[in-house]
Structure formats: structure tokens, C-alpha cells
Amino acid sequence: MKMFLIFWLCVQNPTIPLEQTCIQNIMYDVTYDTKQECREASAILAKEFMQLPNTYITTFCTTKIVENT
């Protein structure tokens, strides 16, 4: 089982159409072996984006069973 990081990035700007205000990204190219690794990556990602003005980020980690192919 692997952990994946999912995040939403929203920009508070009244001139941007509502349907373009937030984006969702599920990071399938990066996986984590433990919840702690995923949380640490989440904190780093949030810190990076929250430096931008009027930008808000929400992250969470989820587990999925990954078949080895």
C-alpha cells in the first residue's frame, strides 16, 4: 500500500471566474511509504505555495493499494 498526496490550490481574486479559482492535483508520480513522509511533503508543498499572495492550499494524504506491474 502506498500513500498519495492530494492538494487543492485556490486563488482569492474577484476577477477570476469561479470555475477557474481552484485546481485539484493528485500527485500519482510521487508516492510515500508512511503517513509521516506524506505529511512532511504536504507541509513543504503548503509552505511553498502559501508564500504567494491570496493563495490558499489544502492537502491530505490517502492510501491506495498499488499493483506491481
Legacy VTK file of the C-alpha trace (Angstrom):
# vtk DataFile Version 3.0
C-alpha trace
ASCII
DATASET POLYDATA
POINTS 69 float
0.000 0.000 0.000
1.284 3.453 -0.895
0.336 6.940 0.236
-0.549 9.670 -2.239
-0.700 13.410 -1.731
-3.777 15.268 -2.979
-3.974 19.030 -2.922
-6.263 21.879 -3.851
-4.896 25.281 -4.702
-7.267 28.252 -4.648
-6.641 31.875 -5.589
-8.704 34.627 -3.995
-9.222 37.090 -6.845
-12.634 38.576 -7.701
-11.711 38.950 -11.396
-11.100 35.210 -11.958
-14.201 33.198 -12.949
-15.361 30.903 -10.140
-14.771 27.712 -12.164
-11.110 28.740 -12.595
-10.488 29.764 -8.980
-9.338 26.377 -7.647
-7.386 23.479 -9.105
-7.019 19.936 -7.813
-3.935 17.833 -8.326
-3.465 14.210 -7.351
0.252 13.502 -7.363
0.462 9.963 -8.750
4.081 10.319 -9.802
5.211 10.603 -6.165
4.283 8.041 -3.520
5.158 7.703 0.140
5.665 4.615 2.276
4.448 6.160 5.531
1.900 8.700 6.687
4.713 10.745 8.242
6.566 11.047 4.901
3.374 12.204 3.201
2.605 14.740 5.943
6.109 16.189 5.712
5.800 16.535 1.923
2.394 18.140 2.402
3.821 20.727 4.809
6.640 21.595 2.397
4.201 21.968 -0.503
1.845 24.153 1.528
4.668 26.358 2.779
5.901 26.904 -0.790
2.523 27.924 -2.218
1.277 29.906 0.791
4.061 32.434 0.180
2.108 33.636 -2.870
-0.381 36.412 -2.096
-4.082 35.459 -1.925
-3.253 31.785 -2.442
-4.688 29.058 -0.245
-3.838 25.375 -0.271
-5.457 22.329 1.295
-3.700 18.975 1.293
-4.349 15.489 2.526
-2.807 12.062 2.222
-4.639 8.924 1.187
-3.648 5.287 0.820
-4.238 3.031 -2.151
-3.160 -0.485 -2.946
-0.760 -0.333 -5.894
-0.305 -3.400 -8.052
3.288 -4.001 -9.127
3.331 -4.282 -12.926
LINES 1 70
69 0 1 2 3 4 5 6 7 8 9 10 11 12 13 14 15 16 17 18 19 20 21 22 23 24 25 26 27 28 29 30 31 32 33 34 35 36 37 38 39 40 41 42 43 44 45 46 47 48 49 50 51 52 53 54 55 56 57 58 59 60 61 62 63 64 65 66 67 68
